[in-house]
Amino acid sequence: MRSEEEQIESFKEWWNKNGKSLMAGVVIAAAGVGGWKGWESYQANQAESASTLYSQLTQVVANGTGEERDLQATALIEQLTSDFDKTVYADYARLFAARLAVERDEFEQAQSHLRTALESTSVEAIELVTRLRLARILNSQDQISEALALLDVPDAGGFTADFESLRGDLLMSQGEALQARQAYQKALDASRAAGESAPLVEIKMDSLASRGDA
């Protein structure tokens, strides 16, 4: 068995070879933990700031009027989409921007805001809402084929009734009465499954039946 002195000398040799790298590893690990906590704190602050701006935007749009409202809303939208571009609040801001553009009958600008939102969002529900709103604008401008393409998704989830109802309208405008009726039926089924009524869809289906179109 080695003496205490021999053990100490052995440890000194080991430390000379490995001590620096060990300490460096400890420092890096500590920095990593601190860095991660710092990043989490930064993310939380960003989310809080974006949330505050978005709250201001909703209040301005809901309570403001006229040109002053639009100017204030536009400034908040620009700040959200520039400073917080990768957050869900930027997606919401673009939807608000499109809504305000539609109110001013600036449909091309509304399309631009919605297309940007569609490209940037990573939230499925926002994507579906954006597709629906953009398809409605395209429908109003007789861009039927592109509108139908936007509605072509594997699963519209809770928006199925809205998607199928609009699809029916688009198909009717193309003279596709049978396919339109099928879309309206899907919309009606989805509404009933959700415990909701769809009187407008029922009227459209009755109208098709009374005309003998489907």
Residue frames as a rotation matrix with the C-alpha (Angstrom) as fourth column:
MET 1
0.576 0.818 0.000 0.00
0.818 -0.576 0.000 0.00
0.000 0.000 -1.000 0.00
ARG 2
-0.108 -0.646 0.755 1.35
0.577 -0.660 -0.482 3.43
0.810 0.383 0.444 -0.97
SER 3
-0.539 -0.162 -0.827 2.26
0.809 -0.371 -0.455 5.92
-0.233 -0.915 0.331 1.74
GLU 4
0.486 0.752 -0.445 0.36
0.623 -0.656 -0.427 9.15
-0.613 -0.069 -0.787 2.18
GLU 5
-0.048 -0.599 -0.799 3.24
-0.284 -0.759 0.586 11.07
-0.958 0.255 -0.134 0.60
GLU 6
-0.890 -0.293 0.350 3.17
0.195 0.449 0.872 8.80
-0.413 0.844 -0.342 -2.46
GLN 7
-0.075 0.949 0.307 -0.58
0.966 0.146 -0.215 9.28
-0.249 0.280 -0.927 -2.82
ILE 8
0.501 0.221 -0.837 -0.15
0.205 -0.969 -0.134 13.06
-0.841 -0.105 -0.531 -2.65
GLU 9
-0.480 -0.769 -0.422 2.60
-0.328 -0.289 0.899 12.99
-0.814 0.570 -0.114 -5.27
SER 10
-0.748 0.265 0.608 0.46
0.607 0.644 0.466 10.79
-0.268 0.718 -0.643 -7.49
PHE 11
0.343 0.932 -0.116 -2.47
0.830 -0.358 -0.427 13.20
-0.439 0.050 -0.897 -7.20
LYS 12
0.184 -0.341 -0.922 -0.19
-0.151 -0.937 0.316 16.15
-0.971 0.080 -0.224 -8.01
GLU 13
-0.842 -0.530 0.101 0.95
-0.024 0.225 0.974 14.43
-0.540 0.817 -0.202 -11.20
TRP 14
-0.387 0.786 0.482 -2.67
0.911 0.406 0.069 13.66
-0.142 0.465 -0.874 -12.18
TRP 15
0.477 0.609 -0.633 -3.73
0.549 -0.769 -0.326 17.25
-0.686 -0.192 -0.702 -11.45
ASN 16
-0.267 -0.671 -0.692 -0.91
-0.239 -0.649 0.722 18.68
-0.933 0.359 0.013 -13.52
LYS 17
-0.954 -0.097 0.285 -2.08
0.219 0.425 0.878 16.58
-0.207 0.900 -0.384 -16.46
ASN 18
-0.488 0.855 0.175 -5.87
0.753 0.311 0.580 16.90
0.441 0.415 -0.796 -16.05
GLY 19
-0.362 0.359 -0.860 -6.67
0.761 -0.419 -0.495 19.72
-0.538 -0.834 -0.121 -13.65
LYS 20
-0.801 -0.006 -0.598 -6.82
-0.204 -0.937 0.284 22.53
-0.562 0.350 0.750 -16.19
SER 21
-0.823 0.511 -0.247 -9.11
-0.169 0.196 0.966 20.70
0.542 0.837 -0.075 -18.54
LEU 22
-0.421 0.677 -0.604 -11.33
0.864 0.501 -0.041 19.64
0.275 -0.539 -0.796 -15.63
MET 23
-0.441 0.226 -0.869 -11.67
0.467 -0.769 -0.437 23.22
-0.767 -0.598 0.234 -14.38
ALA 24
-0.909 0.097 -0.404 -12.35
-0.378 -0.597 0.708 24.43
-0.172 0.797 0.579 -17.90
GLY 25
-0.679 0.685 -0.264 -15.14
0.325 0.603 0.729 21.90
0.658 0.410 -0.632 -18.16
VAL 26
-0.295 0.552 -0.780 -16.63
0.931 -0.020 -0.365 23.07
-0.217 -0.834 -0.508 -14.88
VAL 27
-0.637 -0.003 -0.771 -16.46
0.036 -0.999 -0.026 26.71
-0.770 -0.044 0.637 -15.99
ILE 28
-0.919 0.287 -0.270 -18.04
-0.308 -0.097 0.946 25.92
0.245 0.953 0.178 -19.36
ALA 29
-0.503 0.760 -0.411 -20.80
0.699 0.638 0.324 23.91
0.508 -0.125 -0.852 -17.71
ALA 30
-0.313 0.361 -0.879 -21.51
0.736 -0.492 -0.464 26.72
-0.600 -0.792 -0.112 -15.26
ALA 31
-0.791 -0.018 -0.611 -21.52
-0.286 -0.872 0.396 29.23
-0.540 0.489 0.685 -18.09
GLY 32
-0.859 0.490 -0.149 -23.87
0.082 0.418 0.905 26.96
0.505 0.765 -0.399 -20.00
VAL 33
-0.273 0.772 -0.574 -26.34
0.959 0.264 -0.101 26.85
0.074 -0.578 -0.813 -17.12
GLY 34
-0.334 0.100 -0.937 -26.10
0.375 -0.898 -0.230 30.60
-0.865 -0.428 0.262 -16.64
GLY 35
-0.932 -0.061 -0.358 -26.39
-0.291 -0.467 0.835 31.21
-0.218 0.882 0.417 -20.36
TRP 36
-0.680 0.727 -0.096 -29.49
0.500 0.556 0.664 29.02
0.536 0.404 -0.741 -20.63
LYS 37
-0.100 0.640 -0.762 -31.13
0.934 -0.203 -0.293 30.78
-0.342 -0.741 -0.578 -17.70
GLY 38
-0.566 -0.182 -0.804 -30.23
0.027 -0.979 0.203 34.12
-0.824 0.093 0.559 -19.27
TRP 39
-0.969 0.222 -0.107 -31.77
-0.106 0.020 0.994 33.02
0.223 0.975 0.004 -22.57
GLU 40
-0.377 0.873 -0.311 -34.93
0.868 0.450 0.211 31.85
0.324 -0.190 -0.927 -20.80
SER 41
-0.165 0.270 -0.949 -35.16
0.640 -0.703 -0.311 35.22
-0.751 -0.658 -0.056 -19.05
TYR 42
-0.835 -0.198 -0.513 -34.67
-0.232 -0.719 0.655 37.05
-0.499 0.666 0.555 -22.35
GLN 43
-0.830 0.557 -0.013 -37.37
0.277 0.434 0.857 34.96
0.483 0.708 -0.515 -24.01
ALA 44
-0.169 0.788 -0.592 -39.78
0.983 0.090 -0.161 35.63
-0.074 -0.610 -0.789 -21.16
ASN 45
-0.348 -0.026 -0.937 -39.11
0.248 -0.966 -0.066 39.38
-0.904 -0.256 0.343 -21.37
GLN 46
-0.977 -0.019 -0.211 -39.64
-0.199 -0.265 0.944 39.31
-0.074 0.964 0.255 -25.14
ALA 47
-0.578 0.809 -0.107 -42.94
0.656 0.538 0.530 37.48
0.486 0.236 -0.841 -24.78
GLU 48
-0.092 0.540 -0.837 -44.13
0.870 -0.366 -0.332 39.90
-0.485 -0.758 -0.436 -22.10
SER 49
-0.617 -0.207 -0.759 -43.21
-0.073 -0.946 0.317 42.94
-0.784 0.251 0.568 -24.21
ALA 50
-0.959 0.268 -0.089 -44.92
-0.055 0.131 0.990 41.51
0.277 0.954 -0.111 -27.29
SER 51
-0.383 0.854 -0.353 -48.00
0.894 0.438 0.091 40.62
0.233 -0.280 -0.931 -25.25
THR 52
-0.233 0.243 -0.942 -48.22
0.536 -0.776 -0.333 44.18
-0.812 -0.582 0.050 -23.93
LEU 53
-0.824 -0.130 -0.551 -47.99
-0.340 -0.664 0.666 45.65
-0.452 0.736 0.503 -27.42
TYR 54
-0.834 0.546 -0.078 -50.58
0.271 0.529 0.805 43.23
0.481 0.650 -0.589 -28.74
SER 55
-0.235 0.751 -0.617 -52.94
0.944 0.023 -0.330 44.15
-0.234 -0.660 -0.714 -25.90
GLN 56
-0.421 0.015 -0.907 -52.52
0.036 -0.999 -0.033 47.80
-0.906 -0.046 0.420 -26.84
LEU 57
-0.971 0.026 -0.238 -53.26
-0.239 -0.062 0.969 46.94
0.010 0.998 0.067 -30.47
THR 58
-0.575 0.807 -0.136 -56.50
0.729 0.580 0.364 45.15
0.372 0.110 -0.922 -29.65
GLN 59
-0.109 0.526 -0.844 -57.64
0.755 -0.508 -0.414 48.08
-0.646 -0.682 -0.342 -27.51
VAL 60
-0.667 -0.201 -0.717 -56.81
-0.219 -0.867 0.447 50.61
-0.712 0.456 0.535 -30.22
VAL 61
-0.945 0.304 -0.122 -58.68
-0.030 0.289 0.957 48.63
0.326 0.908 -0.263 -32.88
ALA 62
-0.410 0.832 -0.373 -61.67
0.876 0.473 0.091 47.99
0.252 -0.289 -0.923 -30.61
ASN 63
0.178 0.499 -0.848 -62.03
0.821 -0.550 -0.151 51.47
-0.542 -0.670 -0.508 -29.14
GLY 64
-0.600 -0.491 -0.632 -60.44
0.105 -0.831 0.546 53.84
-0.793 0.261 0.550 -31.64
THR 65
0.538 0.776 0.328 -62.03
0.516 0.005 -0.857 55.38
-0.666 0.631 -0.398 -34.71
GLY 66
0.984 0.073 -0.163 -61.06
-0.073 -0.671 -0.738 56.81
-0.163 0.738 -0.655 -38.05
GLU 67
0.625 -0.780 -0.012 -57.63
-0.083 -0.051 -0.995 57.81
0.776 0.623 -0.096 -39.25
GLU 68
0.105 -0.593 0.798 -56.17
-0.948 -0.302 -0.100 58.21
0.300 -0.746 -0.594 -35.75
ARG 69
0.615 0.181 0.768 -57.05
-0.495 0.846 0.197 54.61
-0.614 -0.501 0.610 -34.92
ASP 70
0.972 -0.214 0.095 -55.45
0.209 0.608 -0.766 53.38
0.106 0.764 0.636 -38.15
LEU 71
0.396 -0.870 0.292 -52.26
-0.441 -0.459 -0.771 55.37
0.805 0.177 -0.566 -37.52
GLN 72
0.100 -0.320 0.942 -51.91
-0.987 0.090 0.135 54.05
-0.128 -0.943 -0.307 -33.97
ALA 73
0.764 0.256 0.593 -52.70
-0.240 0.965 -0.107 50.50
-0.599 -0.061 0.798 -35.04
THR 74
0.890 -0.451 -0.063 -50.24
0.042 0.218 -0.975 50.65
0.453 0.866 0.213 -37.93
ALA 75
0.158 -0.865 0.477 -47.44
-0.798 -0.396 -0.454 51.83
0.581 -0.309 -0.753 -35.63
LEU 76
0.161 -0.038 0.986 -48.10
-0.828 0.539 0.155 48.97
-0.537 -0.842 0.055 -33.20
ILE 77
0.939 0.215 0.269 -48.34
-0.033 0.832 -0.554 46.43
-0.343 0.511 0.788 -36.02
GLU 78
0.661 -0.747 -0.061 -45.02
-0.244 -0.137 -0.960 47.58
0.709 0.650 -0.273 -37.47
GLN 79
-0.028 -0.679 0.733 -43.34
-0.978 -0.134 -0.161 47.31
0.208 -0.722 -0.660 -34.06
LEU 80
0.428 0.267 0.863 -44.72
-0.560 0.828 0.022 43.83
-0.709 -0.493 0.504 -33.45
THR 81
0.977 0.027 0.210 -43.74
0.138 0.670 -0.730 42.51
-0.160 0.742 0.651 -36.88
SER 82
0.524 -0.846 0.094 -40.26
-0.300 -0.287 -0.910 44.04
0.797 0.448 -0.405 -36.78
ASP 83
-0.190 -0.637 0.747 -39.17
-0.919 -0.154 -0.364 43.63
0.347 -0.755 -0.556 -33.15
PHE 84
-0.313 0.173 0.934 -41.03
-0.602 0.724 -0.336 40.39
-0.734 -0.668 -0.123 -32.43
ASP 85
-0.156 0.254 -0.955 -41.20
-0.982 0.069 0.178 38.81
0.111 0.965 0.239 -35.88
LYS 86
-0.638 -0.209 -0.741 -40.80
-0.289 0.957 -0.021 35.21
0.714 0.201 -0.671 -34.71
THR 87
-0.916 0.371 0.155 -43.53
-0.071 0.232 -0.970 35.34
-0.396 -0.899 -0.187 -32.08
VAL 88
-0.451 0.841 0.298 -47.20
0.891 0.440 0.107 34.46
-0.041 0.314 -0.949 -32.38
TYR 89
0.139 0.510 -0.849 -48.00
0.470 -0.789 -0.397 38.10
-0.872 -0.344 -0.349 -31.69
ALA 90
-0.660 -0.403 -0.634 -46.48
-0.380 -0.549 0.744 39.09
-0.648 0.732 0.209 -35.01
ASP 91
-0.885 0.415 0.212 -48.82
0.445 0.614 0.652 36.61
0.141 0.671 -0.728 -36.70
TYR 92
-0.004 0.922 -0.388 -51.81
0.930 -0.139 -0.340 38.15
-0.367 -0.362 -0.857 -34.92
ALA 93
-0.164 -0.122 -0.979 -50.60
0.033 -0.992 0.118 41.63
-0.986 -0.013 0.167 -35.87
ARG 94
-0.963 -0.210 -0.170 -50.55
-0.166 -0.039 0.985 40.66
-0.213 0.977 0.003 -39.56
LEU 95
-0.503 0.858 0.102 -54.11
0.849 0.469 0.242 39.38
0.160 0.209 -0.965 -39.28
PHE 96
0.169 0.524 -0.835 -55.11
0.628 -0.710 -0.319 42.72
-0.760 -0.470 -0.449 -37.77
ALA 97
-0.567 -0.465 -0.680 -53.28
-0.205 -0.719 0.664 44.55
-0.798 0.516 0.313 -40.56
ALA 98
-0.943 0.266 0.200 -55.23
0.298 0.406 0.864 42.56
0.149 0.874 -0.462 -43.16
ARG 99
-0.119 0.953 -0.278 -58.51
0.979 0.066 -0.192 43.29
-0.164 -0.295 -0.941 -41.39
LEU 100
0.045 0.083 -0.996 -57.83
0.240 -0.968 -0.070 47.04
-0.970 -0.236 -0.064 -41.37
ALA 101
-0.863 -0.410 -0.295 -56.84
-0.198 -0.261 0.945 46.92
-0.464 0.874 0.144 -45.03
VAL 102
-0.669 0.699 0.252 -60.12
0.715 0.514 0.474 45.19
0.202 0.497 -0.844 -45.92
GLU 103
0.131 0.732 -0.669 -62.04
0.812 -0.466 -0.351 47.89
-0.569 -0.497 -0.655 -44.02
ARG 104
-0.102 -0.252 -0.962 -60.34
-0.239 -0.933 0.270 50.45
-0.966 0.257 0.035 -46.26
ASP 105
0.879 0.467 0.101 -61.12
-0.077 0.348 -0.934 48.34
-0.471 0.813 0.342 -49.37
GLU 106
0.192 -0.893 -0.407 -57.38
-0.981 -0.182 -0.063 47.84
-0.017 0.411 -0.911 -49.90
PHE 107
0.892 0.360 0.273 -57.69
-0.375 0.927 0.002 44.21
-0.253 -0.104 0.962 -50.88
GLU 108
0.609 -0.746 -0.269 -54.27
0.034 0.363 -0.931 43.84
0.792 0.558 0.246 -52.48
GLN 109
-0.263 -0.700 0.664 -52.64
-0.692 -0.342 -0.635 45.07
0.672 -0.626 -0.395 -49.30
ALA 110
0.367 0.478 0.798 -54.81
-0.890 0.431 0.151 42.73
-0.272 -0.765 0.584 -47.25
GLN 111
0.964 -0.052 -0.260 -53.68
-0.074 0.888 -0.453 39.85
0.255 0.456 0.852 -49.46
SER 112
0.161 -0.986 0.041 -50.05
-0.223 -0.077 -0.972 40.83
0.961 0.147 -0.232 -48.91
HIS 113
-0.198 -0.187 0.962 -50.42
-0.960 -0.159 -0.229 40.81
0.195 -0.969 -0.148 -45.11
LEU 114
0.655 0.551 0.517 -52.16
-0.651 0.759 0.015 37.44
-0.384 -0.346 0.856 -45.17
ARG 115
0.826 -0.417 -0.380 -49.63
-0.028 0.643 -0.765 35.85
0.563 0.643 0.519 -47.52
THR 116
-0.174 -0.915 0.364 -46.82
-0.531 -0.224 -0.817 36.98
0.830 -0.336 -0.446 -45.24
ALA 117
0.010 0.271 0.962 -48.65
-0.983 0.181 -0.041 35.56
-0.185 -0.945 0.269 -42.23
LEU 118
0.919 0.394 -0.029 -49.16
-0.388 0.886 -0.256 32.28
-0.075 0.246 0.966 -44.06
GLU 119
0.492 -0.816 -0.304 -45.45
-0.032 0.331 -0.943 32.01
0.870 0.474 0.137 -44.82
SER 120
-0.328 -0.757 0.565 -44.23
-0.533 -0.346 -0.772 33.01
0.780 -0.555 -0.290 -41.38
THR 121
0.250 0.493 0.833 -46.56
-0.966 0.069 0.249 31.31
0.066 -0.867 0.494 -38.92
SER 122
-0.740 -0.461 -0.490 -45.75
-0.392 0.887 -0.243 27.98
0.547 0.012 -0.837 -37.33
VAL 123
-0.730 0.580 0.362 -49.10
-0.295 0.211 -0.932 27.73
-0.617 -0.787 0.017 -35.53
GLU 124
-0.861 0.360 0.358 -51.60
0.508 0.633 0.585 25.45
-0.016 0.685 -0.728 -37.29
ALA 125
0.053 0.958 -0.282 -54.70
0.878 -0.179 -0.443 27.31
-0.475 -0.224 -0.851 -36.10
ILE 126
0.076 -0.096 -0.992 -53.33
-0.143 -0.986 0.084 30.64
-0.987 0.136 -0.089 -37.33
GLU 127
-0.907 -0.416 -0.064 -52.43
-0.149 0.174 0.973 29.05
-0.394 0.892 -0.220 -40.66
LEU 128
-0.557 0.765 0.325 -56.00
0.828 0.540 0.149 27.77
-0.062 0.352 -0.934 -41.08
VAL 129
0.312 0.653 -0.690 -57.54
0.571 -0.709 -0.413 31.14
-0.759 -0.265 -0.595 -40.17
THR 130
-0.280 -0.524 -0.804 -55.18
-0.340 -0.730 0.593 32.88
-0.898 0.440 0.026 -42.59
ARG 131
-0.955 -0.033 0.296 -56.03
0.237 0.517 0.823 30.47
-0.180 0.856 -0.485 -45.41
LEU 132
-0.153 0.987 0.054 -59.75
0.956 0.162 -0.243 31.02
-0.249 0.015 -0.968 -44.81
ARG 133
0.352 0.285 -0.891 -59.52
0.253 -0.946 -0.203 34.81
-0.901 -0.154 -0.405 -44.77
LEU 134
-0.586 -0.628 -0.513 -57.29
-0.371 -0.355 0.858 34.94
-0.721 0.693 -0.025 -47.83
ALA 135
-0.828 0.339 0.447 -59.61
0.550 0.651 0.524 32.58
-0.113 0.679 -0.725 -49.72
ARG 136
0.182 0.942 -0.283 -62.56
0.820 -0.305 -0.484 34.85
-0.542 -0.144 -0.828 -48.91
ILE 137
0.092 -0.232 -0.968 -60.75
-0.243 -0.948 0.204 37.86
-0.966 0.216 -0.144 -50.31
LEU 138
-0.883 -0.466 -0.049 -59.77
-0.186 0.253 0.949 35.94
-0.430 0.848 -0.310 -53.44
ASN 139
-0.444 0.816 0.370 -63.39
0.854 0.510 -0.101 34.84
-0.271 0.271 -0.924 -53.83
SER 140
0.390 0.614 -0.686 -64.52
0.415 -0.782 -0.464 38.47
-0.822 -0.104 -0.560 -53.74
GLN 141
-0.024 -0.505 -0.863 -62.06
-0.647 -0.650 0.399 39.16
-0.762 0.568 -0.311 -56.55
ASP 142
0.825 0.509 -0.245 -63.18
-0.522 0.523 -0.673 36.16
-0.214 0.684 0.698 -58.62
GLN 143
-0.201 -0.911 -0.360 -59.86
-0.894 0.321 -0.314 34.37
0.401 0.259 -0.879 -58.16
ILE 144
0.649 0.723 0.238 -61.67
-0.755 0.575 0.315 31.09
0.091 -0.384 0.919 -57.64
SER 145
0.658 -0.410 -0.632 -58.97
0.065 0.867 -0.494 28.55
0.751 0.284 0.597 -58.51
GLU 146
-0.447 -0.878 0.171 -56.43
-0.080 -0.151 -0.985 30.00
0.891 -0.454 -0.002 -56.08
ALA 147
-0.169 0.476 0.863 -59.07
-0.959 -0.282 -0.032 30.29
0.228 -0.833 0.504 -53.38
LEU 148
0.842 0.496 -0.212 -59.97
-0.463 0.866 0.189 26.62
0.278 -0.061 0.959 -53.80
ALA 149
0.237 -0.848 -0.475 -56.29
0.178 0.518 -0.836 25.68
0.955 0.114 0.274 -53.63
LEU 150
-0.526 -0.428 0.735 -55.95
-0.560 -0.476 -0.678 27.48
0.640 -0.768 0.010 -50.30
LEU 151
0.223 0.729 0.648 -58.80
-0.974 0.187 0.124 25.43
-0.031 -0.659 0.752 -48.87
ASP 152
0.671 -0.017 -0.741 -57.20
-0.268 0.927 -0.264 22.16
0.692 0.375 0.617 -49.96
VAL 153
-0.298 -0.725 0.622 -55.79
-0.904 0.005 -0.427 20.97
0.306 -0.689 -0.657 -46.62
PRO 154
-0.702 -0.027 -0.711 -55.71
0.004 0.999 -0.042 17.44
0.712 -0.032 -0.702 -45.15
ASP 155
-0.088 0.650 -0.755 -57.63
0.946 0.293 0.142 18.44
0.313 -0.701 -0.641 -42.04
ALA 156
-0.262 0.069 0.963 -59.21
0.047 -0.995 0.084 21.81
0.964 0.068 0.258 -41.24
GLY 157
-0.851 -0.141 -0.506 -59.98
0.474 0.208 -0.856 20.72
0.226 -0.968 -0.110 -37.68
GLY 158
-0.342 0.727 -0.596 -62.36
0.661 -0.265 -0.702 23.09
-0.668 -0.634 -0.389 -35.91
PHE 159
-0.414 0.148 -0.898 -62.57
-0.468 -0.881 0.070 25.20
-0.781 0.450 0.434 -39.06
THR 160
-0.849 0.040 0.527 -64.00
0.381 0.737 0.558 22.40
-0.367 0.674 -0.641 -41.22
ALA 161
0.137 0.988 0.066 -67.50
0.822 -0.076 -0.564 23.90
-0.553 0.132 -0.823 -41.37
ASP 162
0.451 -0.019 -0.892 -66.16
-0.200 -0.977 -0.080 27.28
-0.870 0.215 -0.444 -42.52
PHE 163
-0.630 -0.759 -0.163 -63.78
-0.384 0.122 0.915 25.70
-0.675 0.639 -0.368 -45.03
GLU 164
-0.735 0.351 0.580 -66.46
0.594 0.747 0.300 23.48
-0.328 0.565 -0.757 -46.57
SER 165
0.357 0.883 -0.303 -69.08
0.604 -0.466 -0.646 26.22
-0.712 0.047 -0.700 -46.66
LEU 166
0.222 -0.364 -0.904 -66.72
-0.522 -0.828 0.205 28.52
-0.824 0.426 -0.374 -48.54
ARG 167
-0.827 -0.510 0.238 -65.64
-0.118 0.571 0.812 25.64
-0.550 0.644 -0.532 -50.77
GLY 168
-0.215 0.846 0.488 -69.30
0.821 0.427 -0.380 25.12
-0.530 0.319 -0.786 -51.65
ASP 169
0.581 0.408 -0.704 -69.67
0.078 -0.889 -0.452 28.79
-0.810 0.208 -0.548 -52.58
LEU 170
-0.249 -0.790 -0.560 -66.57
-0.626 -0.309 0.716 28.65
-0.739 0.529 -0.418 -54.76
LEU 171
-0.841 -0.033 0.539 -67.72
0.280 0.828 0.486 25.50
-0.463 0.560 -0.687 -56.53
MET 172
0.200 0.977 0.070 -71.16
0.703 -0.094 -0.705 27.02
-0.682 0.190 -0.706 -57.12
SER 173
0.402 -0.102 -0.910 -69.52
-0.375 -0.925 -0.062 30.00
-0.836 0.366 -0.410 -58.80
GLN 174
-0.684 -0.671 -0.286 -67.88
-0.580 0.263 0.771 27.52
-0.442 0.693 -0.569 -61.17
GLY 175
0.046 0.814 -0.579 -71.18
-0.965 0.186 0.185 25.81
0.258 0.550 0.794 -61.88
GLU 176
-0.658 -0.341 -0.672 -70.20
-0.179 0.937 -0.300 22.65
0.732 -0.077 -0.677 -60.00
ALA 177
0.069 0.816 0.574 -73.55
-0.825 -0.276 0.492 22.16
0.560 -0.508 0.654 -58.25
LEU 178
0.740 0.230 -0.632 -73.08
0.026 0.929 0.368 18.51
0.672 -0.289 0.682 -57.26
GLN 179
-0.175 -0.896 -0.409 -69.64
0.683 0.189 -0.706 19.10
0.709 -0.403 0.579 -55.74
ALA 180
-0.599 0.029 0.800 -70.95
-0.382 -0.889 -0.253 22.23
0.704 -0.457 0.544 -54.06
ARG 181
0.495 0.856 0.150 -73.76
-0.606 0.217 0.765 20.26
0.622 -0.470 0.626 -52.44
GLN 182
0.517 -0.389 -0.763 -71.22
0.526 0.847 -0.075 17.72
0.675 -0.363 0.642 -51.16
ALA 183
-0.607 -0.773 0.185 -69.16
0.375 -0.484 -0.791 20.52
0.701 -0.410 0.584 -49.64
TYR 184
-0.271 0.601 0.752 -72.24
-0.701 -0.659 0.274 22.07
0.660 -0.453 0.600 -48.02
GLN 185
0.718 0.546 -0.433 -73.18
-0.156 0.731 0.664 18.69
0.679 -0.409 0.610 -46.58
LYS 186
0.006 -0.813 -0.582 -69.71
0.744 0.393 -0.541 18.35
0.669 -0.430 0.607 -45.05
ALA 187
-0.725 -0.226 0.650 -70.07
-0.127 -0.885 -0.448 21.84
0.677 -0.408 0.613 -43.60
LEU 188
0.209 0.913 0.351 -73.46
-0.712 -0.103 0.694 20.93
0.670 -0.395 0.628 -42.15
ASP 189
0.642 -0.029 -0.766 -72.14
0.314 0.922 0.229 17.68
0.699 -0.387 0.601 -40.68
ALA 190
-0.420 -0.892 -0.168 -69.18
0.604 -0.137 -0.785 19.47
0.677 -0.431 0.596 -39.10
SER 191
-0.530 0.306 0.791 -71.46
-0.518 -0.855 -0.016 22.11
0.672 -0.418 0.611 -37.58
ARG 192
0.570 0.820 -0.049 -73.80
-0.507 0.399 0.764 19.51
0.646 -0.410 0.643 -36.13
ALA 193
0.350 -0.528 -0.774 -70.87
0.585 0.768 -0.260 17.51
0.731 -0.362 0.578 -34.74
ALA 194
-0.745 -0.656 0.118 -69.75
0.371 -0.555 -0.745 20.65
0.554 -0.511 0.657 -32.93
GLY 195
-0.309 0.725 -0.615 -73.27
0.910 0.037 -0.414 21.20
-0.277 -0.687 -0.671 -31.57
GLU 196
-0.651 0.032 -0.758 -73.83
-0.086 -0.996 0.031 24.25
-0.754 0.085 0.651 -33.74
SER 197
0.428 0.820 0.379 -76.49
0.477 0.151 -0.866 25.21
-0.767 0.552 -0.327 -36.25
ALA 198
-0.755 -0.648 -0.096 -75.77
0.221 -0.390 0.894 26.29
-0.617 0.654 0.438 -39.81
PRO 199
0.209 0.978 -0.020 -78.99
0.316 -0.087 -0.945 27.86
-0.925 0.191 -0.327 -41.14
LEU 200
0.249 -0.153 -0.956 -77.26
-0.748 -0.657 -0.090 29.61
-0.615 0.738 -0.278 -44.04
VAL 201
-0.815 -0.569 -0.107 -75.76
-0.526 0.650 0.549 26.34
-0.243 0.504 -0.829 -45.28
GLU 202
-0.526 0.707 0.472 -79.17
0.456 0.704 -0.545 24.69
-0.718 -0.072 -0.693 -44.98
ILE 203
0.408 0.669 -0.621 -80.72
-0.159 -0.618 -0.770 27.47
-0.899 0.413 -0.145 -47.07
LYS 204
-0.198 -0.582 -0.789 -78.07
-0.914 -0.181 0.363 26.97
-0.354 0.793 -0.496 -49.75
MET 205
-0.948 -0.134 0.289 -78.71
-0.067 0.971 0.230 23.24
-0.311 0.199 -0.929 -49.84
ASP 206
-0.108 0.984 0.141 -82.50
0.444 0.174 -0.879 23.76
-0.890 -0.033 -0.455 -50.02
SER 207
0.310 0.172 -0.935 -81.96
-0.576 -0.749 -0.329 26.21
-0.757 0.640 -0.133 -52.85
LEU 208
-0.684 -0.618 -0.388 -79.95
-0.701 0.411 0.583 23.65
-0.201 0.671 -0.714 -54.78
ALA 209
-0.805 0.418 0.422 -82.61
0.341 0.907 -0.247 21.02
-0.485 -0.055 -0.873 -54.24
SER 210
0.149 0.945 -0.290 -85.48
0.215 -0.317 -0.923 23.29
-0.965 0.075 -0.251 -55.27
ARG 211
0.201 -0.157 -0.967 -83.68
-0.833 -0.548 -0.084 24.22
-0.516 0.822 -0.241 -58.47
GLY 212
0.949 0.159 0.272 -82.93
-0.039 0.916 -0.399 20.60
-0.313 0.368 0.876 -59.20
ASP 213
0.505 -0.832 -0.229 -79.21
-0.768 -0.312 -0.559 21.39
0.393 0.458 -0.797 -59.49
ALA 214
-0.620 -0.760 -0.198 -78.19
-0.549 0.599 -0.583 18.60
0.561 -0.253 -0.788 -57.16
